[in-house]
Amino acid sequence: MTLMLVSEAAAQAGVSVEDIEAWAAQGLLQIHLNALQRWVDKEEFESVVENLGWMQISAESWDRVEGD
């Protein structure tokens, strides 16, 4: 398991730390505590970001179809 800091993950995805904390609260990923810092599993995080991106694309497509 490769860990990355929550703040690094947020910067990489272009979201806030609060967004990542919300994803964890929703059960989408786990935040690990180690050495008084918060970490996420890099693979798990990348999977969540990819899935959320696809959900966003699907929602935008759905909105366009309904708007026609």
KAJOHU-V748478 format. One record per run of one state. SS is the DSSP state (alpha for helix, beta for strand, coil for the rest). FROM is the first residue (numbers start at 1). LEN is the number of residues. If there is no record, write none. Layout:
# KAJOHU-V748478
((SS/FROM/LEN) (SS/FROM/LEN))
This chain:
# KAJOHU-V748478
((coil/1/2) (beta/3/3) (alpha/6/8) (coil/14/3) (alpha/17/9) (coil/26/6) (beta/32/3) (coil/35/2) (beta/37/5) (alpha/42/26) (coil/68/1))
